[in-house]
Every structure is written in structure tokens, then in C-alpha cells.
Amino acid sequence: MRTLIQNSPLWRRSMLVGLSPSRLLARLTLVAAVGFFGGGWGTAAPAAAQEKLEEETVVETTVETEEAAEPATETPETTETAEASDPDDSAPNEFLKDPVAAALQKEYERLRVAWVEEMSAMQTALIRFHDGSEEDAAARIQVYREHQPAARQAYSALLDHVVKMLEYNSDGGGFLWEFIARTIDHRGNVDWYEGLTPAAKLLAEQTHGPVSPKMHSVYARSLIVDGDFATARTELDLALQTEERLDCDMRLVSTLSALEEQFVSEQKRLAADPDDLPRVEFQTTRGPVVIELYEDQAPNTVANFLQLVEDGFYDELPFYQVMDQLFAMTGDPIGDGSGSSGKTIADESDHADARSPLRGSLVMAKIPVPDDNSGRTYPDTASSQFMILLLPLDLSRGEYTVFGRVIEGMDAIAYLNRIDPSEEKEEGDVSLPPDRVQTAKVLRKRDHDYKVEYIETSP
């Protein structure tokens, strides 16, 4: 089985374009050795880095054996070659005499090494997976997955620090402008927006000349997630100035006013939330995800969810539908959208203080009305399936119940393999396997019975 998969075109491509930690280490070490400030690394303008946004970047791929899913690279692609010197590289790096610059450079070194160490650990586990026996394959994959969250945290910390460096001195650091541009592109591809706005803002402001529509699109999405709708509207208008408009941009611009109202009202509710709301943790094939549940606004839905978690219902269930810029869906034991727990519960979307759907919100899935493009659903048909939103949505017509939110691990959700069950497959197509909820457990709940009221069905 493994040999067959490794010989597939998709597998070979994923290996060819995957990030090499050794190559990345060489690139980042060259940055540190030559020097960052005062043009020591290079003189590439932000506009040159912006051109990288139009290049193809790594899209995560995952290959599954009979035992488990094969891990995949989770970082933006770097260029395979780098010039060893720049016309200005031989110049004395006077800026490093600045104590602030020297401190920033030192911290950059520390963060760079931390990221590369985590990536190297993942790469080592991957190599051992291929070289090892079938018996220890699961153990190797587990080692890989244990390093995934730390690698993403180190990646985010490095991005934040690179922004600080370029804010202090925007004239140097050609490779770091490229790093920011590729990061924006990569994170837009996988819908990972947390902490992205400062980098996107910096690149947009420092770039002289036109910025690609895709850059404007990703920047707009990160602004919407952060609640800056005025700037997002401007960026969306710029993103739509192309013949190849993205569906998500057209959807966002048409619903922006409603999304802003949702965001403002939800921030008030979040500020008033008590500190004892129930929490659940999912261990997924992309890392841990912690969920907080809105018991006060959706008590029966939360009781139903907690019951299913404690019964082990969600263990090993796939994220069977994951759509770019929309949602990730799970909770179907059949795996094609037709399954349920066998019981249904009433909608709670009509609660006086019903929650609004933002990025990371958990929304109960319902049966849609056939051939209805308005988004209407049949009432009281929620069961076990739910969505985790990748971007805020206007779901008012569907009367969906929002019953929780992800408070940790949206980076893991961002990297879930994209799966569209309705997409027609041609002969010879290689499909990525879905990621899964490996285990689900209740972290805490209030000290009372959680009795679920189900909808009575006719015999």
C-alpha cells in the first residue's frame, strides 16, 4: 500500500515541492551571517517580494497508509537557491552598532533556530517513517504530530519578530520581505489568519507600485477576522479589480455590513461571558483543538454535544467536508454527509441572546431545503454534525445554532485537508484522505445534570 502511494504523481509532487529544513536553515543562516540591518542582507524592495505572491506555494498534502495518515509540510515554500552575496554585502554593517538593532538580530537568531529545530524534528520523523517498518509507522507519525503545534508556534513567533525588524528598519532584509510575502500567500491558501494582519499591513504600506489582487484578498480576510471592516472594505474593492475574482471576495463584500453587525454584537457577548463555560478538547490529526461552549445561549445543543463527546461518538470521525474560506465539517459516522447520531434536537437560533457566527464558531449542521439557493434549512434537524467556520458567514436564513467557538488550535483547523464530497472524481485522480478527530474529551463542565431533550419522531 505504501509503495503504491509513494509512486503516485501527487505523492512525488508533494515531496518535490516540500520544504527542506536543511535548505531553509542555510537560507536563514545566510541572513544572520551577512547581517540584516543597513542593507547588509540585501537591497530587494518590498515590491520585489510582492512578486512572490503570484508564484505557486506549497499546499499541504497528506498521504494515508492503512494504519494512519501521512504527515505533510506546514510551511511556505522558500526559493531553492539564493545568491551568496549582494552588491552591498561587503559594506560594513554600521547599523548593528545600534543596540536596538543588535538585540533584534539576536532574538531573530534564537527564533530562527527554534523554528528550524522543530521543522528538523518533523523531517526526521518523516524520513524514519519511510525507512522504517510498517510496525513502527504509527509511532513515527505520532512523533511528527507531536511537533506540529510547536512548529506552528515557532513559525508565528518568527513572523511577529520579522515584522518588528522591518518596522525598525524597512530598507534592509530582502529575504525577510520575501518571507513575509510568502507567509501571507501561504496562510491565505490554508485559511490561517491569526496574527497575520500586521505583516499584511506592513507589506501593503511599504510596497511601491501595484499589489496583487490576491494580496488584497488575504489582507481583507485577516482584517475581517480582526474586526477592522472599514479597511477590509477598501482591500476587498481592490481585490475585486481583476477578471479572476475569488468567490470568497464576492461573498464577503456582499455581506460585509451584516458581518460587521455580527462581529460587534458578538464582542459584547464575549466580554460578558462567565469564566465557567464548558470546554472540550479534540485531538485531531493536525493537533489539539480546545472548544468553549455557549451553554447559556444554547443549553440543549451543548448538552447534546457533551453527551456525544462523553459517549466517544466523535472519536475517529473524519472532517469529511472542508471548504476553502468556508468551514470544516465533522460529526458524521458514515462520512458522506448523510449520517447522524440517530436523534435530532430543536434549533436554538431563536434564543434572545443567540450567538453570531465568526471565524472559529461551532455551528450545528441541518438538512438543507432541496433546490433552494437562499440557504434555508428544515427546522429542528440538527443531530451530531457541526461546522467550524474558517471565516465569518451570514447564516441568518438557515436558522443555524451557534453553540461554541475554538479558543485554541485554529491553526490546526486551518491545515485540515480540503475535501469536497460533491466534487466529481475522474478516473486516475488521487484523493487526499480526510483528517480526523482522533479523540474528544470534556475538559470541564458545570456542576449539574446535562439532560438532552430530543425531538420526538413519528413511528
C-alpha atoms as one frame of an Amber mdcrd trajectory, in Angstrom:
protein
   0.000   0.000   0.000   2.744   2.464   0.991   4.767   1.739  -2.164   1.735
   2.332  -4.343   1.062   5.670  -2.702   4.679   6.807  -2.911   4.716   6.111
  -6.650   1.647   8.267  -7.291   2.101  11.604  -9.118   0.539  13.519  -6.216
   2.959  11.971  -3.745   6.019  12.694  -5.909   4.895  16.292  -6.358   4.378
  16.764  -2.627   7.892  15.516  -1.975   9.423  17.712  -4.681   7.883  20.965
  -3.503   8.036  20.255   0.220  10.177  22.488   2.403  13.647  21.146   3.158
  14.664  22.163   6.675  18.338  21.926   5.737  17.829  24.299   2.797  15.762
  26.627   4.926  18.420  26.560   7.641  21.050  27.511   5.073  18.933  30.407
   3.824  18.141  31.755   7.265  21.717  31.264   8.454  22.933  33.294   5.484
  20.586  36.095   6.544  22.038  36.068  10.033  25.655  35.748   8.922  25.578
  38.581   6.389  23.548  40.845   8.624  20.038  42.180   8.430  20.167  45.908
   9.046  21.641  48.669   6.954  21.228  46.776   3.701  23.620  44.116   4.953
  21.449  41.269   3.695  20.242  42.819   0.507  18.528  45.715  -1.161  15.435
  43.989  -2.506  12.464  46.331  -2.193   9.126  45.178  -0.784   7.795  45.371
  -4.330  10.177  42.605  -5.359   8.944  40.460  -2.511   5.378  41.203  -3.551
   6.003  39.436  -6.856   6.407  36.231  -4.871   2.690  36.347  -4.089   1.954
  35.398  -7.667   4.134  32.265  -7.537   2.930  28.824  -6.572   3.457  27.989
  -2.904   3.325  24.753  -1.008  -0.160  23.436  -0.411  -0.206  20.821   2.287
  -0.691  17.290   1.106  -1.287  14.240   3.191  -0.908  10.586   2.232  -2.605
   7.867   4.191  -1.364   4.353   4.838  -3.642   1.585   6.004  -2.760   2.498
   9.594  -2.649   6.307   9.680  -2.442   9.495   7.678   0.961  10.562   6.393
   2.073  13.963   7.729   2.757  16.862   5.402   4.809  20.026   5.389   3.182
  23.035   7.019   5.311  25.983   5.955   5.544  28.303   2.975   7.855  27.326
   0.171  11.196  29.124   0.077  13.194  29.680  -3.086  15.551  26.802  -3.775
  18.563  28.964  -4.478  19.919  32.177  -3.022  22.756  34.364  -4.138  25.604
  34.135  -1.688  26.294  37.840  -1.844  24.738  41.143  -2.752  26.438  44.283
  -4.077  26.050  45.806  -0.638  27.033  42.700   1.346  30.668  43.704   1.646
  29.793  47.066   3.170  30.395  47.465   6.916  27.199  46.816   8.829  27.116
  50.026  10.805  23.538  49.522  11.892  24.451  46.577  14.094  26.325  49.033
  16.329  22.831  50.211  17.273  21.973  48.330  20.489  18.301  48.028  19.482
  19.274  46.560  16.125  21.718  44.172  17.759  19.068  42.990  20.224  16.565
  42.422  17.419  19.167  40.453  15.467  19.972  38.288  18.494  16.307  37.487
  19.100  15.869  36.716  15.421  18.684  34.176  15.704  17.021  32.486  18.662
  13.604  32.287  16.980  15.101  31.126  13.697  16.899  28.247  15.386  13.780
  27.278  17.388  11.674  27.059  14.226  14.252  25.101  12.258  14.770  22.670
  15.141  11.060  21.853  15.203  10.960  21.506  11.428  14.029  19.279  11.508
  12.398  17.043  14.115   9.354  16.694  11.868  11.539  15.951   8.854  13.478
  13.324  10.794  10.256  11.614  11.828   9.105  11.692   8.208  12.343  10.108
   6.964  12.171   7.416   9.634   8.577   6.739   8.658   9.675   5.955   5.097
  12.732   3.977   6.139  11.073   2.085   8.979   8.834  -0.917   9.099   5.072
  -0.995   8.951   5.037  -1.902  12.639   6.555   1.396  13.806   4.837   3.632
  11.220   2.177   4.813  13.654   4.804   5.699  16.261   6.767   7.765  13.736
   3.660   9.636  12.686   2.825  10.311  16.319   6.266  11.870  16.838   5.678
  14.029  13.767   2.306  15.190  15.032   3.653  15.998  18.468   5.975  18.558
  16.869   3.310  20.125  14.635   1.860  22.612  17.162   5.300  23.688  18.368
   6.484  24.211  14.793   3.478  26.411  14.039   4.013  28.410  17.234   7.671
  28.926  16.361   6.697  29.954  12.836   4.239  32.543  14.193   6.773  33.900
  16.670   9.341  34.280  13.903   6.834  36.120  11.702   5.952  38.528  14.517
   9.621  39.267  15.094  10.392  39.772  11.408   7.630  42.387  11.361   9.314
  44.171  14.288  12.651  44.107  12.464  11.214  45.573   9.285   9.250  48.180
  11.207  12.521  49.286  12.808  14.393  49.384   9.506  12.451  48.727   6.324
  15.388  49.333   3.983  17.189  46.062   4.615  16.265  42.430   4.641  15.311
  41.435   1.114  14.845  37.811   2.090  12.700  38.778   5.060  10.378  40.806
   2.835  10.159  37.662   0.735   9.468  35.639   3.888   6.554  37.932   4.769
   5.149  37.851   1.228   5.303  34.065   1.064   3.812  33.748   4.527   0.834
  35.918   3.574   0.302  33.846   0.450   0.677  30.544   2.264  -1.596  31.460
   5.149  -4.207  32.750   2.756  -4.085  29.402   0.971  -4.753  27.455   4.173
  -7.046  29.997   5.901  -4.747  30.752   8.828  -5.375  34.403   9.706  -4.484
  34.721  13.370  -1.663  37.250  13.770  -1.414  37.890  10.024  -2.756  41.460
   9.836   0.431  43.290  10.986   2.546  41.527   8.350  -0.009  42.115   5.585
  -0.406  45.771   6.605   3.357  46.278   6.598   3.791  44.768   3.155   0.860
  46.736   1.730   2.168  50.034   3.092   5.803  49.500   2.114   5.208  48.183
  -1.386   5.726  50.783  -4.086   3.552  50.058  -7.076   0.552  47.773  -7.571
  -0.180  44.970  -5.138  -1.646  41.740  -6.475  -5.407  41.182  -6.020  -4.653
  38.041  -4.037  -2.596  40.035  -1.548  -5.518  42.434  -1.095  -7.868  39.470
  -0.660  -5.816  37.789   2.069  -5.271  41.113   3.822  -9.029  41.800   3.723
  -9.825  38.399   5.229  -7.396  38.918   8.098  -8.890  42.367   8.727 -12.418
  40.926   8.847 -11.291  38.282  11.334  -9.761  41.073  13.467 -12.806  43.341
  13.141 -11.397  46.189  11.004 -14.233  46.336   8.494 -13.533  49.829   7.145
 -10.068  48.879   5.912 -11.353  45.472   4.828 -13.897  47.117   2.542 -11.148
  49.079   0.805  -8.997  45.973   0.416 -11.911  43.923  -0.934 -12.633  46.603
  -3.529  -9.007  46.366  -4.655  -9.106  42.560  -4.610 -12.091  42.593  -6.966
 -10.285  44.679  -9.573  -9.419  41.614 -11.606 -11.148  39.368 -14.116 -10.458
  36.312 -11.942 -12.454  37.286  -8.878 -12.451  34.937  -5.928 -15.809  33.627
  -4.758 -14.936  34.433  -1.166 -14.248  38.087  -2.028 -17.609  38.495  -3.739
 -19.376  36.796  -0.839 -17.590  38.890   1.765 -18.165  42.223   0.062 -21.890
  41.475  -0.399 -22.372  40.530   3.272 -19.840  42.868   4.896 -22.392  45.055
   6.668 -24.134  42.017   8.186 -20.773  40.528   9.195 -19.788  43.770  10.894
 -23.021  43.793  12.896 -22.394  40.177  13.901 -18.841  40.975  14.985 -19.795
  43.997  17.092 -22.651  42.207  18.862 -20.555  39.104  19.462 -17.697  41.091
  21.030 -20.153  42.368  23.646 -21.301  38.832  24.398 -17.746  37.547  24.614
 -16.850  40.278  27.074 -19.822  39.287  29.245 -19.237  35.519  29.099 -18.747
  33.844  32.501 -15.472  32.076  33.201 -17.004  28.653  33.853 -18.336  27.761
  30.393 -17.885  24.078  29.462 -14.849  23.140  27.406 -13.985  20.188  25.192
 -10.676  19.166  23.654 -10.336  17.427  20.305  -7.100  15.669  19.465  -7.015
  15.844  15.680  -4.565  14.595  13.096  -3.374  18.213  12.852  -3.017  18.871
  16.564  -5.129  19.724  19.605  -8.202  21.955  19.404  -9.886  23.412  22.502
 -13.550  24.404  22.265 -15.600  26.606  24.598 -19.356  26.005  24.627 -22.132
  28.590  24.846 -24.292  26.833  27.401 -26.196  29.973  28.369 -27.490  30.630
  24.827 -27.731  27.051  23.506 -28.194  24.817  26.579 -29.807  21.832  24.869
 -27.368  21.864  21.948 -24.457  21.979  24.393 -25.948  19.142  26.446 -26.318
  17.059  23.281 -22.731  17.792  22.250 -21.308  16.964  25.686 -23.267  13.701
  25.756 -21.882  12.685  22.369 -18.336  13.552  23.442 -18.611  11.533  26.657
 -20.048   8.602  24.707 -16.995   8.615  22.406 -19.194   9.373  19.404 -16.737
  11.783  17.754 -13.648   9.595  18.211 -12.057   8.761  14.832 -14.719  10.621
  12.841 -13.413  12.383   9.714 -13.564  16.022   8.749 -15.415  14.808   5.697
 -16.038  18.238   4.164 -13.507  21.070   4.361 -14.081  24.010   2.028 -11.668
  26.891   1.459 -12.757  30.143   3.115 -15.920  28.456   4.420 -15.868  25.690
   7.019 -14.682  22.301   8.214 -17.446  19.778   8.944 -17.423  16.622  11.035
 -19.777  14.548  13.178 -20.928  12.094  10.502 -20.188   8.422  11.295 -20.845
   7.487   7.660 -18.526  10.174   6.301 -20.513  11.426   3.322 -22.860  13.915
   4.958 -25.787  11.538   5.414 -25.012  10.209   8.895 -26.183  11.317  12.324
 -26.420  10.174  15.918 -29.894   8.799  15.242 -31.534  11.572  17.260 -32.390
  15.183  16.493 -32.664  18.287  18.641 -34.553  21.563  18.357 -32.978  24.709
  16.943 -31.859  27.341  19.445 -31.134  30.068  16.925 -34.183  31.974  18.182
 -32.691  32.480  21.639 -32.982  36.109  22.765 -29.197  36.321  23.041 -28.254
  33.893  20.250 -24.584  33.874  19.319 -23.235  35.105  15.988 -21.062  33.037
  13.616 -17.471  34.307  13.498 -14.233  32.603  12.500 -13.814  29.581  14.745
 -17.508  29.368  15.655 -19.125  25.934  16.012 -22.419  25.762  14.129 -24.831
  22.822  14.118 -25.452  21.399  10.641 -29.011  20.881   9.446 -30.803  19.338
   6.494 -30.997  21.915   3.678 -34.147  22.529   1.684 -33.561  20.905  -1.739
 -33.081  23.172  -4.760 -33.142  26.251  -2.556 -30.236  28.616  -3.185 -31.249
  31.007  -0.430 -29.724  28.839   2.293 -32.926  27.737   4.005 -32.949  24.536
   6.068 -35.559  22.262   7.584 -36.186  23.259  11.205 -35.136  21.067  14.131
 -32.993  18.682  12.076 -29.668  19.151  13.932 -28.136  15.965  15.304 -24.387
  15.368  15.577 -22.840  17.111  12.587 -21.362  20.576  13.019 -19.201  23.105
  11.210 -16.151  25.025  12.381 -16.116  28.264  10.408 -12.925  29.323   8.638
 -14.382  32.779   8.009 -17.478  34.513   9.394 -20.662  33.761   7.482 -24.106
  35.319   7.287 -26.250  32.309   8.233 -29.426  34.161   9.152 -31.582  32.455
   6.527 -30.648  28.962   7.657 -31.558  29.488  11.323 -28.410  27.717  12.447
 -27.489  27.316  16.108 -24.068  28.679  17.071 -23.109  26.733  20.204 -19.396
  27.303  20.772 -16.068  28.543  19.483 -12.488  27.362  19.102 -10.315  29.107
  21.688  -7.104  27.202  20.897  -5.998  25.400  17.758  -7.420  27.290  14.788
  -4.028  26.801  13.161  -4.694  23.051  13.310  -8.126  23.531  11.749  -6.556
  25.666   9.014  -4.342  22.795   7.905  -7.100  20.191   7.532  -7.077  18.530
   4.119  -9.617  20.135   1.804 -12.371  17.667   0.991 -15.442  18.261  -1.181
 -17.707  15.170  -1.234 -19.783  16.615  -4.069 -16.803  17.027  -6.384 -16.806
  14.557  -9.238 -13.666  12.458  -9.461 -12.168  11.449 -12.764 -10.565   8.081
 -13.318  -6.995   8.125 -12.080  -7.484  11.062  -9.690  -5.689  10.697  -6.369
  -7.802  11.964  -3.471  -6.358  13.154  -0.200  -7.704  11.294   2.820  -9.688
  13.356   5.322  -8.147  14.417   8.602  -9.865  13.079  11.703 -10.902  13.761
  15.248  -8.757  11.147  16.952 -10.231  11.594  20.424 -12.614  14.002  22.122
 -12.877  14.632  25.838 -14.667  17.015  28.179 -12.212  19.303  29.953 -14.778
  20.882  32.253 -18.497  21.416  32.681 -20.806  22.929  35.230 -21.941  21.014
  38.276 -25.402  19.967  37.152 -27.037  17.279  35.044 -26.989  17.834  31.282
 -30.238  16.271  30.177 -30.868  16.366  26.439 -34.347  16.983  25.055 -34.733
  15.214  21.733 -37.307  15.744  19.018 -39.951  13.056  19.074 -40.183  11.246
  15.733 -43.269   9.590  14.371 -43.202   5.766  14.313
